[in-house]
Amino acid sequence: MKNIIALIPARQGSKRIINKNIKILAGHPLLAYTIAVARQSELFSRIIVSTESENIAKISRYYGAEVPFLRSPRFARDDSPDIYWLKEALTKLEVEKNNIIYFSILRPTSPFRTVEMIKKAWDKITSEESADSLRAVELASQHPAKMWKIVNNRLIPVISGQTKEKIEWHSLPFQALPKVYAQNASLEIAKSEIPLKSISISGKNILPFITSNYEGYDINSKKDWIYAEYLIKTRKAKLPQINIIPFKI
């Protein structure tokens, strides 16, 4: 066990997929797979689910996570920034008193992460003491140089740039543009002191952790859910193994 805890945010409300965090995927509630891989990693001193729901808390405990307290409802709204439930959790857990140097946010919407991925991320952040945090990213499928704002009925580039020949970035092929990475929801690790002493989760010195294959796949819409079921059925992606009888919802 290390001086790091896992925090799994699983609020009750979800508009695009009703009850998404406890919706059944391949026999078990979605959040069960995140609890399972966190346990199988044998990395965390505690695995804690942050939720405002007694029902989600009951399901979480069944699969082996702790829910030592319920999240305040004001931090569980659609528009609630993560920093507030995180500050609440770290404060109630008395992380400084209990020498919890790091926390990891593992979101239930990424069911295909692996034990190897979590351990690799841990090794990376602990090898660079100056880093405030580490965040999972993947090569962006759409480049921001080809994105636009509309101002006074005119298109304005979100970001602008030119080649030495003064060719605008938005006119270049994707392969000729600088590589840009998009964050995904699969993994974050950060020092506990960062959100406790500021309004930031990640701080300023952020390490990249580039996910591969479907490690960073994120389920946020019905389309995402259907594709996740296809990946499982065709064995293109693998869920963490769960060896207990499914919770009856």
Secondary structure, DSSP 8 states (H G I E B T S, - for coil): --SEEEEEE--S--SSSTTGGGSEETTEEHHHHHHHHHHHHT--SEEEEE-S-HHHHHHHHHTT-B--S---GGGSSTT--HHHHHHHHHHHTTTTTTT--EEEE--TT-TT--HHHHHHHHHHHHT-TT--EEEEEEE-SS-GGG-EEEETTEEEESS--B-TT--BGGGS-GGGS---EEEEEEEEEEETHHHHHSS-SS-S-EEEEE--TTTT----SHHHHHHHHHHHHTTSS------S-----
